[in-house]
């Protein structure tokens, strides 16, 4: 988990890199105004993004900006791999940002009646490691999407054997294993392969022709290679789907997905409202850094169905991020402002690039400052 740091120091060090050295010591970061024009936002990105990439040794960044419920622009900086500049067709490994897509597939299957939020996963698929554990019968799509399964994130954390580390629905604990089980159960309930369901329910309706859980014909010459200084990082392109990790997509195609979720009637109003409702306050995620004011802190935050929810009282902001060995990604959607920001990077230090960009483009100083506290020293 990213450490919380002194907000002013982090902002000054990260976001004024074009200023002379003397000015950098005292300058402070200010988000772009909510009413800023797209030309101003693009000018800020053109000036700042390449410098952020250089300072933090990140190969590239792709950005999509949504406002008033419409995609306004995408921008790309740096190189997806050596000799290939990042561009609108660059396929980033979005890591855990795969999960909202998988959650949406399951929600649409629920909406059409193939299963329910409370359907026991064991009715359709059983994981052999816990087949004899009676607690397995408690697991449902709802518990998976609220991260209440009782599983670790990955079974390698428990000697490569899937096992409960606490009873289901007693604690919130982020788990990719829960998503994998849910996807297999949902596919069995629907009688179709999960990636076929993704194409049918999400990718084709949204025009996401390049995107995929597994390798497709568009991947060559389009994939962004992950990078971490001093390490040989494997460029993960899956041959078998994972519901929780390693989906490949472009910034504009993920924006199209988010617009489907947050701007279109693709689910019943009741189910969509459930998606945006916090089930349990996240005790593991501090409300505020100790040295900051209360002004920017969410009144509440925790998992909805597939998305993390920041509740400011006057607005809710939906968010999911991702990070593996050589990539960092984030996407947010402000339901009140109908504003979304997607930032993909292919570098291990990408959070130093994506969070200042997210903070600048969002425009609400409360959310901007709160996000910037996530940057490591």
PyMOL commands that set and color helices and strands:
alter all, ss='L'
color gray80, all
select helices_A, chain A and resi 7-15+21-24+38-56+95-111+121-123+128-130+134-138+141-145+155-158+176-190+194-206+251-263+269-275+351-362+365-372
alter helices_A, ss='H'
color red, helices_A
select strands_A, chain A and resi 60-67+70-81+84-85+92-93+248-249+300-303+308-311+316-324+327-334+339-345
alter strands_A, ss='S'
color yellow, strands_A
deselect
rebuild
show_as cartoon
